[in-house]
Amino acid sequence: MSWLVATFVAFQACTLLIVNKLVPDDYMDEIFHGPQARDYCRGAFASWHPKITTFPGIYVLGTLYGWLRWAAQALFSPLQVDAACTTTYLRSLNVLLSMVCLVVIKDIIVTYRKQWQAQIKAHVKGACAQRVEAPAHHVSVHDTDSAAAAGAAWEPQSLHPGSSAPVDHILHALLLALYPLHWFFSFLYYTDVASLLFLLLAQLQVAKRRHRLAALASSLAILCRQTNAVWAAFLLGQAALAEAELEWAPALRGAQQRQGDQRRIGNANRLLGKMQPKTSDSTAAAAGTKAAAAPAAELVTAARTEVGPIYELRVALTRLWRCRKTLAAKLWPLMLPPAGFAAFLVSNGGSVVLGDKEAHKAVRHGAQLLYFAGWTALMLWPELLTNAMASLRDTVRRRTLVSVVVAAVAAVAAAAAVGRMSTIVHPYMLADNRHYVFYLWRRLLGRGTNAKYILAPAYAAAWALLLAGLLRRVSVLWVAGFVACLVAQLLPAGLLELRYFTPGFFMVALHLEPPTRLQAAVMVSMYGAINLATMYMFLYRPFEFADGSVARFIW
């Protein structure tokens, strides 16, 4: 797979050369970022453009990167500091950071897969050891050995059900590195790539339980973009769940819940216990072996029946409360970044941004949550339509037709209500026809007064798919925390910017089941087509404003 990584690196470098050749001047937000970085390169750290809203993390990185070039060039011929910090050179910093992102994403995928497989094995062994409905006084060494042997024989199939195994972790990482919003802004001097990199680094360190390094990475992520404080708080919660062994989907849903019905299996096992109250050792062993050979979802779900999300939440919260002192002693470094940002909010009059506060006031823009679900589900549909749909079908089978219809109607009604009462049209979006969101709004989202109602079923379906996909892997409490942090990040934002969805997208994508080869092929084709089309429009289809300035299409 190393040749794929080398191809990706070469492709990134060639694309940057073309971008710098055809767009040598500062473009869009670069007219703020570029000069600010050059001020820092000259040592003018007190200088600040009033339109810049973010912390200076990206400018500090750009300054160090420019000084490195200046120092290296000084060995051969003198170079002015401004020449060492040109925008075309600073863009190469983001390309390098995007390559580091690829490595970090790969490490996260490997770490999560190991944790998930260990979780499955623990559940399988636990289920085999308990062996459904076998009375404790009838359990023998033979019983345990038989169940364990059957579990061991069945284990590989449980890890990768179906005919298609998950795609290799390097391919999976390359797929996510091509995510259109991340890939495109790798070639401009924006805050997105550095912001995502430090957030991913924090996530990786949390997964490896290196809490001090995670706190440092979270702080750097916040210095690149303030809204990362929300995700720093989320990672604190994720670390607490991991310490309490509550992060991944617990035994009551099991590994890969594609088959089985927990009520049916539980009732059958209870009936079996009543029919055979005095089972012999050999019979119990046979029953245990048969249970161990069952599909993953049936075996593990049968171990704990009649349990729902409310019970799971209650158990998880109780466990967290009981070990609160231990968690605080272990996780105190992760508390510092959110606490520091909270102090900044107080000192900044409650405003998240540094500059241009009038245009970035906090609002209640609930429709952002609908847009996020629609966009993220669209970008992940090959995975969601197979894996998440299987979970939805299982859920529907366990419910009556009336309850399913009522739940669907309620979800659509909620989406329509949010769209009606909490849709905000920011003047920046309507005034700038260089952004694709301008056309997305005019031709779909804001096309007519009834558009929000017509799209409500699609929004509800998108949320259903996302939640179903996540709940196949992570706990209900993880999902609840994710949704809460998503609300905290997106609800106050009045401006619809698809770039704002990038942190949430990666949180979802990294916690879904790994895509199969077919799913990955479809997604790579989709991402590749979008990337080629958007970069082509950016480079080769410029247009002129009335004042003669050149405009280019951008996300």
Buried (B, 14 or more C-beta within 10 A) or exposed (E): EEEEBEEBBEEBEEBBEEBBEEBEEBBBBBBBBBBBBBBBBBEEEEEBBEEBBBBBBBBBBBBEBBBEBBEEBEEEEEBEBBBBBBBBBBBBBBBBBBBBBBBBBBBBBBBBBEBBBEBBBBBBBBBBBBBBBBEEEBBBEEBBBBBBEBBBEBBEEBBBBEEBEBBBBBBBBBBBBBBBBBBBBBBBBBBBBBBBBBBBBBBBBBBBEBBEBBBBBBBBBBBBBBBBBBBBBBBBBBBBBBBBEBBBBBBBBBBBBBBBBBEBBBEBBEEBBEEBEEBEBEBBBBBBBBBBBBBBBBBBBBBBBEBEBEEBBEBBEEBBEEBEEEBEEBBBBBBBBBBBBEEBBEEEEEBBBBBEBEBBEBBEBBBBBBBBBBBBBEBBBBBBBBBBBBBBEBBBEEEEEEEBEEBBEEBBEBBBBBBBEBBBBBEBBEEEEBBBBBEBBEEEBBEEEEBBBEBBBBBBBBBBBBBBBBBBBBBBBBBBBBBBBBBBBBBBBBBBBBBBBBBBBBBBBBBBBBBBEEBBBBBBEBBEEBBEEBBEBBBEEBEEEEEEEEBBBBB
